């Protein structure tokens, strides 16, 4: 998420990029409840640090993070939510990769990430970012996520991007930055914020 975070900073936005517990440099063991708790704590910390209590927040999640973004957005109604490489349910991803036997081989209850359940409840602006060469999230799965959102989200596609390269795709970064600017209208162009 760093290339996108840096681009948003350069556009004048404050950016918070938390790690899941047990990932990156964070300690602990990842669990479904733990990462949801960490996301909620991060949101509350960000809101308390903002000088303007009404400052708009845009929540962005990539892949597994779309479940966290959807949950936070359902609870807090941000200015907008951006879902990058989204899926409907973890069982749909496992099934699309390993067939009908997949959910029996992979315990989908351990990481019960079902972003569409929460995303379908989120009012307001949404964008879905789709990587055209995503080998993890099939077009069928991302299409089902898009179809489950009301109102219909803005859709940003990069035909050449893969599941992870979408995070640094210049096309995606420009599209997301331009959309955040249009949705919030509050960044000072050209003023960089502190490092994420």
GROMACS elastic network, one bead per residue, 0.5 to 0.9 nm:
[ bonds ]
;  ai    aj funct       b0    kb
    1     4     6  0.55054   500
    1     5     6  0.60233   500
    1     6     6  0.86306   500
    1    17     6  0.74144   500
    1    62     6  0.83041   500
    1   167     6  0.59130   500
    1   168     6  0.77081   500
    2     6     6  0.59297   500
    2     7     6  0.84669   500
    2    17     6  0.79577   500
    2   167     6  0.81564   500
    2   168     6  0.82039   500
    2   196     6  0.79767   500
    3     6     6  0.52176   500
    3     7     6  0.62243   500
    3     8     6  0.87010   500
    3   167     6  0.69296   500
    3   168     6  0.55046   500
    3   169     6  0.87046   500
    3   173     6  0.79027   500
    4     7     6  0.50837   500
    4     8     6  0.62036   500
    4     9     6  0.85694   500
    4   167     6  0.65101   500
    4   168     6  0.65291   500
    4   169     6  0.87912   500
    4   172     6  0.86079   500
    4   173     6  0.57493   500
    4   174     6  0.89809   500
    4   176     6  0.84201   500
    4   177     6  0.82860   500
    5     8     6  0.51783   500
    5     9     6  0.61537   500
    5    10     6  0.86386   500
    5    13     6  0.89432   500
    5    14     6  0.88723   500
    5    15     6  0.61725   500
    5    16     6  0.79946   500
    5    17     6  0.74894   500
    5   195     6  0.88972   500
    5   196     6  0.70439   500
    6    10     6  0.61194   500
    6    11     6  0.86101   500
    6    15     6  0.82139   500
    6   192     6  0.88252   500
    6   195     6  0.76156   500
    6   196     6  0.75038   500
    7    10     6  0.50589   500
    7    11     6  0.63278   500
    7    12     6  0.88747   500
    7    13     6  0.89568   500
    7   173     6  0.69728   500
    7   174     6  0.82121   500
    7   177     6  0.71967   500
    8    11     6  0.50107   500
    8    12     6  0.65798   500
    8    13     6  0.55629   500
    8    14     6  0.76847   500
    8    15     6  0.71703   500
    8   173     6  0.83901   500
    8   176     6  0.86190   500
    8   177     6  0.60427   500
    8   180     6  0.85718   500
    8   192     6  0.86986   500
    8   193     6  0.89473   500
    9    12     6  0.50601   500
    9    14     6  0.60432   500
    9    15     6  0.64711   500
    9   191     6  0.79409   500
    9   192     6  0.53913   500
    9   193     6  0.52903   500
    9   194     6  0.74593   500
    9   195     6  0.76940   500
    9   196     6  0.81450   500
   10    13     6  0.72710   500
   10   189     6  0.76772   500
   10   190     6  0.61258   500
   10   191     6  0.62124   500
   10   193     6  0.68819   500
   11   177     6  0.73697   500
   11   181     6  0.81571   500
   11   187     6  0.65170   500
   11   188     6  0.67435   500
   11   189     6  0.51439   500
   11   190     6  0.56950   500
   11   191     6  0.64969   500
   11   192     6  0.66376   500
   11   193     6  0.84866   500
   12   186     6  0.85326   500
   12   188     6  0.50204   500
   12   189     6  0.57546   500
   12   190     6  0.64372   500
   12   192     6  0.51884   500
   12   193     6  0.58753   500
   13   186     6  0.83533   500
   13   187     6  0.57265   500
   13   188     6  0.78201   500
   13   191     6  0.85396   500
   13   192     6  0.76241   500
   13   193     6  0.64471   500
   14   192     6  0.87800   500
   14   193     6  0.59620   500
   14   194     6  0.73696   500
   14   195     6  0.88358   500
   14   196     6  0.80437   500
   15   193     6  0.81752   500
   15   194     6  0.84216   500
   15   195     6  0.81791   500
   15   196     6  0.58948   500
   16    42     6  0.80555   500
   16    43     6  0.89209   500
   16    46     6  0.73631   500
   16   196     6  0.60082   500
   17    42     6  0.89232   500
   17   196     6  0.64997   500
   18    38     6  0.83740   500
   18    39     6  0.78250   500
   18    42     6  0.70703   500
   19    22     6  0.81619   500
   19    23     6  0.61619   500
   19    24     6  0.61431   500
   19    25     6  0.73657   500
   19    26     6  0.63466   500
   19    38     6  0.87519   500
   20    23     6  0.53091   500
   20    24     6  0.74762   500
   20    26     6  0.68552   500
   20    27     6  0.88748   500
   20    30     6  0.70114   500
   20    34     6  0.83887   500
   20    35     6  0.57964   500
   20    38     6  0.71614   500
   20    39     6  0.81568   500
   21    24     6  0.81516   500
   21    25     6  0.84817   500
   21    26     6  0.52201   500
   21    27     6  0.57066   500
   21    28     6  0.52833   500
   21    29     6  0.60814   500
   21    30     6  0.53890   500
   21    31     6  0.82521   500
   21    34     6  0.72650   500
   21    35     6  0.65126   500
   21    38     6  0.75024   500
   22    25     6  0.75411   500
   22    26     6  0.52699   500
   22    30     6  0.52584   500
   23    26     6  0.55445   500
   23    27     6  0.73747   500
   23    28     6  0.83342   500
   23    29     6  0.83681   500
   23    30     6  0.75811   500
   24    27     6  0.85498   500
   29    34     6  0.82362   500
   30    33     6  0.85704   500
   30    34     6  0.63652   500
   30    35     6  0.66270   500
   30   111     6  0.89665   500
   31    35     6  0.62191   500
   31    36     6  0.85857   500
   31   110     6  0.72013   500
   31   111     6  0.66637   500
   32    35     6  0.55895   500
   32    36     6  0.63891   500
   32    37     6  0.86929   500
   32   109     6  0.88466   500
   32   110     6  0.69112   500
   32   111     6  0.51467   500
   32   112     6  0.62797   500
   32   113     6  0.72913   500
   33    36     6  0.51927   500
   33    37     6  0.60701   500
   33    38     6  0.85957   500
   33   111     6  0.87579   500
   34    37     6  0.50476   500
   34    38     6  0.61001   500
   34    39     6  0.85944   500
   35    39     6  0.60893   500
   35    40     6  0.85850   500
   35    68     6  0.77723   500
   36    39     6  0.51148   500
   36    40     6  0.62529   500
   36    41     6  0.86403   500
   36    67     6  0.86885   500
   36    68     6  0.61795   500
   36    71     6  0.79328   500
   36    72     6  0.85573   500
   37    40     6  0.51538   500
   37    41     6  0.61571   500
   37    42     6  0.86012   500
   38    41     6  0.50582   500
   38    42     6  0.60951   500
   38    43     6  0.86276   500
   39    42     6  0.50613   500
   39    43     6  0.62302   500
   39    44     6  0.87117   500
   39    68     6  0.65560   500
   39    69     6  0.82847   500
   39    71     6  0.89881   500
   39    72     6  0.74212   500
   40    43     6  0.51439   500
   40    44     6  0.62737   500
   40    45     6  0.86035   500
   40    68     6  0.86078   500
   40    71     6  0.88229   500
   40    72     6  0.66832   500
   41    44     6  0.51694   500
   41    45     6  0.60782   500
   41    46     6  0.85563   500
   42    45     6  0.50807   500
   42    46     6  0.60943   500
   42    47     6  0.85962   500
   43    46     6  0.51327   500
   43    47     6  0.61507   500
   43    48     6  0.86052   500
   43    72     6  0.77282   500
   44    47     6  0.51401   500
   44    48     6  0.61298   500
   44    49     6  0.86190   500
   45    48     6  0.51930   500
   45    49     6  0.62113   500
   45    50     6  0.88351   500
   46    49     6  0.51654   500
   46    50     6  0.63943   500
   47    50     6  0.54234   500
   47    51     6  0.86110   500
   47    52     6  0.87956   500
   47    53     6  0.69457   500
   47    54     6  0.89462   500
   47    55     6  0.84848   500
   47    57     6  0.84224   500
   48    51     6  0.78070   500
   48    53     6  0.76389   500
   49    52     6  0.87842   500
   49    53     6  0.88299   500
   50    53     6  0.62439   500
   50    54     6  0.86557   500
   50    55     6  0.72110   500
   51    54     6  0.88450   500
   51    55     6  0.81110   500
   52    55     6  0.52508   500
   53    56     6  0.86980   500
   54    57     6  0.88861   500
   55   184     6  0.87547   500
   55   186     6  0.83673   500
   56    78     6  0.66897   500
   56    79     6  0.54108   500
   56    80     6  0.85309   500
   56   183     6  0.89741   500
   56   184     6  0.63058   500
   56   186     6  0.82035   500
   57    78     6  0.53773   500
   57    79     6  0.55584   500
   57    80     6  0.72396   500
   57    81     6  0.88440   500
   57   184     6  0.81995   500
   58    73     6  0.89335   500
   58    78     6  0.58502   500
   58    79     6  0.55339   500
   58    81     6  0.56746   500
   58    82     6  0.75184   500
   58   180     6  0.73198   500
   58   183     6  0.88916   500
   58   184     6  0.83977   500
   59    69     6  0.58905   500
   59    70     6  0.85086   500
   59    72     6  0.78620   500
   59    73     6  0.71072   500
   59    78     6  0.69407   500
   59    79     6  0.82304   500
   59    80     6  0.65543   500
   59    82     6  0.62541   500
   59    83     6  0.85590   500
   60    65     6  0.79019   500
   60    66     6  0.73995   500
   60    69     6  0.60248   500
   60    80     6  0.86008   500
   60    81     6  0.58316   500
   60    83     6  0.60601   500
   60    84     6  0.74670   500
   61    64     6  0.74938   500
   61    67     6  0.74779   500
   61    68     6  0.68636   500
   61    69     6  0.51530   500
   61    70     6  0.80990   500
   61    81     6  0.81205   500
   61    82     6  0.64098   500
   61    83     6  0.53081   500
   61    84     6  0.59964   500
   61    85     6  0.85664   500
   61    86     6  0.83455   500
   62    66     6  0.53301   500
   62    67     6  0.87235   500
   62    69     6  0.84975   500
   62    82     6  0.84462   500
   62    83     6  0.61573   500
   62    85     6  0.58710   500
   62    86     6  0.69236   500
   62   129     6  0.89160   500
   62   164     6  0.88177   500
   62   167     6  0.81568   500
   63    66     6  0.54917   500
   63    67     6  0.79092   500
   63    83     6  0.78253   500
   63    84     6  0.61856   500
   63    85     6  0.50213   500
   63    86     6  0.53699   500
   63    87     6  0.72216   500
   63   137     6  0.82307   500
   63   163     6  0.80972   500
   63   164     6  0.89293   500
   64    67     6  0.58830   500
   64    68     6  0.74507   500
   64    85     6  0.86312   500
   64    86     6  0.76678   500
   64    87     6  0.82500   500
   64    90     6  0.86530   500
   64   113     6  0.70991   500
   64   115     6  0.84052   500
   65    68     6  0.50514   500
   65    69     6  0.61057   500
   65    70     6  0.84865   500
   65    83     6  0.82103   500
   65    84     6  0.84231   500
   65    86     6  0.84659   500
   65   115     6  0.87575   500
   66    70     6  0.59338   500
   66    71     6  0.84752   500
   66    82     6  0.81190   500
   66    83     6  0.54169   500
   66    84     6  0.68659   500
   66    85     6  0.78062   500
   66    86     6  0.58179   500
   66    87     6  0.77577   500
   66   113     6  0.87679   500
   66   114     6  0.89293   500
   66   115     6  0.60673   500
   66   116     6  0.88778   500
   66   119     6  0.87184   500
   67    70     6  0.51612   500
   67    71     6  0.61897   500
   67    72     6  0.86650   500
   67    83     6  0.88265   500
   67    86     6  0.81971   500
   67    87     6  0.84914   500
   67    88     6  0.89038   500
   67    89     6  0.89048   500
   67   113     6  0.57436   500
   67   114     6  0.61152   500
   67   116     6  0.76188   500
   67   117     6  0.87682   500
   67   118     6  0.76284   500
   67   119     6  0.80437   500
   68    71     6  0.51269   500
   68    72     6  0.61182   500
   68    73     6  0.84122   500
   68   113     6  0.83213   500
   68   115     6  0.74171   500
   69    72     6  0.52646   500
   69    73     6  0.59673   500
   69    74     6  0.85013   500
   69    81     6  0.70101   500
   69    82     6  0.78088   500
   69    83     6  0.73663   500
   69   115     6  0.81055   500
   69   118     6  0.89646   500
   69   119     6  0.82718   500
   70    73     6  0.50933   500
   70    74     6  0.60412   500
   70    75     6  0.86160   500
   70    81     6  0.75822   500
   70    82     6  0.89940   500
   70    83     6  0.80974   500
   70   115     6  0.58181   500
   70   116     6  0.75082   500
   70   117     6  0.82862   500
   70   118     6  0.52873   500
   70   120     6  0.84116   500
   70   121     6  0.85744   500
   70   122     6  0.72946   500
   71    74     6  0.51780   500
   71    75     6  0.63321   500
   71    76     6  0.86860   500
   71   115     6  0.73554   500
   71   117     6  0.86497   500
   71   118     6  0.54011   500
   71   119     6  0.71202   500
   71   122     6  0.86632   500
   72    75     6  0.51274   500
   72    76     6  0.59416   500
   72    77     6  0.78597   500
   72    78     6  0.84276   500
   72   118     6  0.86625   500
   73    76     6  0.51562   500
   73    77     6  0.50029   500
   73    78     6  0.58735   500
   73    80     6  0.80987   500
   73    81     6  0.67748   500
   73   118     6  0.80682   500
   73   119     6  0.75600   500
   73   121     6  0.87183   500
   73   122     6  0.60657   500
   73   123     6  0.84215   500
   74    77     6  0.59641   500
   74    78     6  0.86081   500
   74   118     6  0.59903   500
   74   119     6  0.67604   500
   74   120     6  0.85209   500
   74   121     6  0.59586   500
   74   123     6  0.77174   500
   75    78     6  0.88814   500
   75   118     6  0.89886   500
   75   122     6  0.82942   500
   77    80     6  0.77904   500
   77    81     6  0.88150   500
   77   122     6  0.67734   500
   77   123     6  0.67638   500
   77   124     6  0.74647   500
   78    81     6  0.69517   500
   78   123     6  0.89116   500
   78   124     6  0.79921   500
   78   125     6  0.86598   500
   79   124     6  0.71584   500
   79   125     6  0.68796   500
   79   183     6  0.71065   500
   79   184     6  0.69886   500
   80   123     6  0.88833   500
   80   124     6  0.64199   500
   80   126     6  0.55269   500
   80   127     6  0.78702   500
   80   180     6  0.79988   500
   80   183     6  0.73626   500
   80   184     6  0.86498   500
   81   122     6  0.86381   500
   81   124     6  0.82777   500
   81   125     6  0.64703   500
   81   127     6  0.64358   500
   81   128     6  0.86277   500
   82   125     6  0.86020   500
   82   126     6  0.57127   500
   82   128     6  0.58983   500
   82   129     6  0.73483   500
   82   176     6  0.82150   500
   83    86     6  0.57114   500
   83   126     6  0.76305   500
   83   127     6  0.61899   500
   83   129     6  0.61067   500
   83   130     6  0.87394   500
   84   127     6  0.82798   500
   84   128     6  0.58733   500
   84   130     6  0.64118   500
   84   131     6  0.82336   500
   84   163     6  0.89403   500
   84   166     6  0.80789   500
   84   167     6  0.82866   500
   85   128     6  0.75298   500
   85   129     6  0.60480   500
   85   130     6  0.54365   500
   85   131     6  0.65987   500
   85   134     6  0.78751   500
   85   136     6  0.88468   500
   85   137     6  0.66401   500
   85   142     6  0.69865   500
   85   163     6  0.66763   500
   85   164     6  0.88205   500
   85   166     6  0.83536   500
   86   115     6  0.77156   500
   86   116     6  0.86766   500
   86   128     6  0.73871   500
   86   129     6  0.78542   500
   86   130     6  0.78394   500
   86   137     6  0.73459   500
   86   141     6  0.79850   500
   86   142     6  0.57190   500
   86   145     6  0.67816   500
   86   146     6  0.85707   500
   87    90     6  0.72167   500
   87    92     6  0.75981   500
   87    93     6  0.69772   500
   87   114     6  0.76819   500
   87   115     6  0.67889   500
   87   116     6  0.73001   500
   87   137     6  0.66672   500
   87   138     6  0.85720   500
   87   141     6  0.56278   500
   87   142     6  0.53318   500
   87   143     6  0.85341   500
   87   144     6  0.77948   500
   87   145     6  0.58454   500
   87   146     6  0.89919   500
   88    91     6  0.85304   500
   88    92     6  0.67797   500
   88    93     6  0.80620   500
   88   113     6  0.86083   500
   88   114     6  0.58042   500
   88   115     6  0.57124   500
   88   117     6  0.76913   500
   88   141     6  0.64770   500
   88   142     6  0.72366   500
   88   144     6  0.67315   500
   88   145     6  0.51400   500
   88   146     6  0.89356   500
   88   148     6  0.84804   500
   89    92     6  0.52773   500
   89    93     6  0.68129   500
   89    94     6  0.89688   500
   89   112     6  0.79684   500
   89   113     6  0.61652   500
   89   115     6  0.63495   500
   89   116     6  0.68629   500
   89   117     6  0.82309   500
   89   141     6  0.86500   500
   89   145     6  0.89389   500
   90    93     6  0.51993   500
   90    94     6  0.63143   500
   90    95     6  0.85717   500
   90   108     6  0.63904   500
   90   109     6  0.89163   500
   90   111     6  0.76864   500
   90   112     6  0.66926   500
   90   113     6  0.55822   500
   90   114     6  0.59824   500
   90   115     6  0.85581   500
   91    94     6  0.50584   500
   91    95     6  0.59347   500
   91    96     6  0.84528   500
   91   102     6  0.80112   500
   91   103     6  0.60387   500
   91   106     6  0.87597   500
   91   107     6  0.89354   500
   91   108     6  0.59653   500
   91   109     6  0.89430   500
   91   112     6  0.85591   500
   91   113     6  0.87207   500
   91   114     6  0.83932   500
   92    95     6  0.50411   500
   92    96     6  0.59951   500
   92    97     6  0.85851   500
   92   103     6  0.86637   500
   92   141     6  0.69123   500
   93    96     6  0.51307   500
   93    97     6  0.62812   500
   93    98     6  0.85970   500
   93   136     6  0.74100   500
   93   137     6  0.63833   500
   93   138     6  0.77310   500
   93   141     6  0.71159   500
   94    97     6  0.52225   500
   94    98     6  0.58901   500
   94    99     6  0.74272   500
   94   100     6  0.86478   500
   94   101     6  0.89323   500
   94   102     6  0.54296   500
   94   103     6  0.61457   500
   94   106     6  0.74269   500
   94   108     6  0.81591   500
   95    98     6  0.52331   500
   95   100     6  0.55629   500
   95   101     6  0.72631   500
   95   102     6  0.51589   500
   95   103     6  0.63792   500
   96    99     6  0.57514   500
   96   100     6  0.82611   500
   96   102     6  0.82212   500
   96   136     6  0.86398   500
   96   137     6  0.80955   500
   96   138     6  0.70863   500
   96   140     6  0.87533   500
   96   141     6  0.79555   500
   97   102     6  0.73811   500
   97   135     6  0.89322   500
   97   136     6  0.73812   500
   97   137     6  0.85960   500
   97   138     6  0.85333   500
   98   101     6  0.65162   500
   98   103     6  0.81702   500
   98   105     6  0.87310   500
   99   102     6  0.54729   500
   99   103     6  0.83704   500
  100   103     6  0.69519   500
  100   104     6  0.81383   500
  101   104     6  0.54287   500
  101   105     6  0.65032   500
  101   106     6  0.89228   500
  102   105     6  0.51309   500
  102   106     6  0.61069   500
  102   107     6  0.89699   500
  103   106     6  0.51372   500
  103   107     6  0.63847   500
  103   108     6  0.63088   500
  104   107     6  0.67472   500
  104   108     6  0.84373   500
  106   109     6  0.87835   500
  106   110     6  0.88292   500
  107   110     6  0.57095   500
  107   111     6  0.76707   500
  107   112     6  0.89826   500
  108   111     6  0.57262   500
  108   112     6  0.58563   500
  108   113     6  0.82235   500
  109   113     6  0.84539   500
  114   117     6  0.58668   500
  114   118     6  0.76679   500
  115   118     6  0.56231   500
  115   119     6  0.59414   500
  115   120     6  0.85007   500
  115   145     6  0.84346   500
  116   120     6  0.57103   500
  116   121     6  0.85751   500
  116   144     6  0.89854   500
  116   145     6  0.61859   500
  116   146     6  0.89973   500
  116   148     6  0.69330   500
  116   149     6  0.79399   500
  117   120     6  0.58971   500
  117   121     6  0.73906   500
  118   121     6  0.54268   500
  118   122     6  0.68518   500
  119   122     6  0.52464   500
  119   123     6  0.86710   500
  119   145     6  0.87007   500
  119   148     6  0.82031   500
  119   149     6  0.68327   500
  120   123     6  0.82730   500
  120   145     6  0.89260   500
  120   148     6  0.61783   500
  120   149     6  0.51842   500
  120   150     6  0.67120   500
  121   149     6  0.82881   500
  121   150     6  0.84302   500
  122   125     6  0.86184   500
  122   126     6  0.85927   500
  122   149     6  0.83889   500
  122   150     6  0.84066   500
  123   126     6  0.85172   500
  123   150     6  0.79329   500
  123   151     6  0.78630   500
  124   150     6  0.89713   500
  124   151     6  0.77120   500
  125   151     6  0.80816   500
  125   152     6  0.88813   500
  125   153     6  0.69096   500
  125   154     6  0.81071   500
  125   183     6  0.82012   500
  126   149     6  0.85409   500
  126   151     6  0.83772   500
  126   152     6  0.78971   500
  126   154     6  0.63080   500
  126   155     6  0.86958   500
  127   152     6  0.88218   500
  127   153     6  0.50316   500
  127   155     6  0.56224   500
  127   156     6  0.72301   500
  127   176     6  0.85633   500
  127   179     6  0.87911   500
  128   142     6  0.87328   500
  128   145     6  0.88711   500
  128   146     6  0.71419   500
  128   153     6  0.64608   500
  128   154     6  0.62849   500
  128   156     6  0.62124   500
  128   157     6  0.83451   500
  129   154     6  0.85851   500
  129   155     6  0.60039   500
  129   157     6  0.58320   500
  129   158     6  0.80138   500
  129   166     6  0.82818   500
  129   172     6  0.75658   500
  129   176     6  0.87443   500
  130   133     6  0.88717   500
  130   134     6  0.79788   500
  130   139     6  0.83832   500
  130   142     6  0.74282   500
  130   155     6  0.74838   500
  130   156     6  0.62711   500
  130   158     6  0.65115   500
  130   159     6  0.81539   500
  130   161     6  0.83361   500
  130   163     6  0.85488   500
  130   166     6  0.79840   500
  131   134     6  0.52920   500
  131   137     6  0.88122   500
  131   139     6  0.89994   500
  131   156     6  0.87605   500
  131   157     6  0.60584   500
  131   158     6  0.53079   500
  131   159     6  0.61403   500
  131   160     6  0.70279   500
  131   162     6  0.54511   500
  131   163     6  0.60300   500
  131   164     6  0.85660   500
  131   165     6  0.82280   500
  131   166     6  0.59405   500
  132   135     6  0.89695   500
  132   139     6  0.80429   500
  132   157     6  0.67364   500
  132   158     6  0.56460   500
  132   160     6  0.56385   500
  132   161     6  0.56724   500
  132   162     6  0.66673   500
  132   163     6  0.85002   500
  133   138     6  0.89258   500
  133   158     6  0.84435   500
  133   159     6  0.64434   500
  133   160     6  0.58942   500
  133   161     6  0.55320   500
  133   163     6  0.71023   500
  134   137     6  0.58007   500
  134   138     6  0.66800   500
  134   139     6  0.80922   500
  134   160     6  0.89561   500
  134   161     6  0.70028   500
  134   164     6  0.81328   500
  134   166     6  0.88428   500
  135   138     6  0.66689   500
  135   162     6  0.69543   500
  135   163     6  0.65956   500
  136   162     6  0.87881   500
  136   163     6  0.65929   500
  137   140     6  0.82169   500
  137   141     6  0.63238   500
  137   142     6  0.65876   500
  137   163     6  0.74644   500
  138   141     6  0.52344   500
  138   142     6  0.63320   500
  138   143     6  0.83609   500
  139   142     6  0.51684   500
  139   143     6  0.56951   500
  139   144     6  0.83862   500
  140   143     6  0.50220   500
  140   144     6  0.61454   500
  140   145     6  0.87310   500
  141   144     6  0.51578   500
  141   145     6  0.64275   500
  141   146     6  0.88318   500
  142   145     6  0.50306   500
  142   146     6  0.63016   500
  142   147     6  0.86550   500
  143   146     6  0.50768   500
  143   147     6  0.61251   500
  143   148     6  0.86356   500
  144   147     6  0.50247   500
  144   148     6  0.62139   500
  145   148     6  0.52022   500
  145   149     6  0.68878   500
  146   149     6  0.56249   500
  146   150     6  0.88070   500
  146   152     6  0.73426   500
  146   153     6  0.70529   500
  146   155     6  0.84389   500
  147   150     6  0.80172   500
  147   152     6  0.75476   500
  148   152     6  0.84516   500
  149   152     6  0.56836   500
  149   153     6  0.67649   500
  150   153     6  0.73912   500
  152   155     6  0.88794   500
  156   171     6  0.89562   500
  156   172     6  0.71551   500
  156   175     6  0.72247   500
  156   176     6  0.83489   500
  157   160     6  0.89678   500
  157   161     6  0.85638   500
  157   171     6  0.86514   500
  157   172     6  0.76290   500
  158   161     6  0.54861   500
  158   162     6  0.87119   500
  158   166     6  0.74365   500
  158   169     6  0.78662   500
  158   171     6  0.69437   500
  158   172     6  0.69228   500
  159   162     6  0.85519   500
  160   165     6  0.89948   500
  160   166     6  0.86732   500
  161   164     6  0.78006   500
  161   165     6  0.55593   500
  161   166     6  0.50815   500
  161   167     6  0.87495   500
  161   169     6  0.68821   500
  162   165     6  0.50714   500
  162   166     6  0.58779   500
  163   166     6  0.60365   500
  163   167     6  0.81283   500
  164   167     6  0.57997   500
  164   168     6  0.79529   500
  165   168     6  0.55115   500
  165   169     6  0.61430   500
  166   170     6  0.85849   500
  166   171     6  0.87561   500
  166   172     6  0.67002   500
  166   173     6  0.85642   500
  167   170     6  0.87846   500
  167   172     6  0.74458   500
  167   173     6  0.75484   500
  168   171     6  0.86221   500
  168   172     6  0.74337   500
  168   173     6  0.67952   500
  169   172     6  0.52063   500
  169   173     6  0.61077   500
  169   174     6  0.85451   500
  170   173     6  0.50786   500
  170   174     6  0.59968   500
  170   175     6  0.84259   500
  171   174     6  0.53493   500
  171   175     6  0.61325   500
  171   176     6  0.86164   500
  172   175     6  0.50539   500
  172   176     6  0.59832   500
  172   177     6  0.83780   500
  173   176     6  0.52514   500
  173   177     6  0.59735   500
  173   178     6  0.84428   500
  174   177     6  0.51738   500
  174   178     6  0.59768   500
  174   179     6  0.84579   500
  175   178     6  0.52447   500
  175   179     6  0.61008   500
  175   180     6  0.86117   500
  176   179     6  0.50958   500
  176   180     6  0.60774   500
  176   181     6  0.85218   500
  177   180     6  0.51933   500
  177   181     6  0.61616   500
  177   182     6  0.86605   500
  178   181     6  0.51378   500
  178   182     6  0.62311   500
  178   183     6  0.86400   500
  179   182     6  0.50525   500
  179   183     6  0.60031   500
  179   184     6  0.84987   500
  180   183     6  0.50722   500
  180   184     6  0.59652   500
  180   185     6  0.78262   500
  181   184     6  0.54559   500
  181   185     6  0.52159   500
  181   186     6  0.70430   500
  181   187     6  0.66528   500
  182   185     6  0.54688   500
  182   186     6  0.87952   500
  183   186     6  0.87554   500
  184   187     6  0.76046   500
  185   188     6  0.88390   500
  187   190     6  0.89126   500
  187   191     6  0.83091   500
  188   191     6  0.57830   500
  188   192     6  0.85769   500
  189   192     6  0.83932   500
  192   195     6  0.86241   500
  193   196     6  0.85473   500
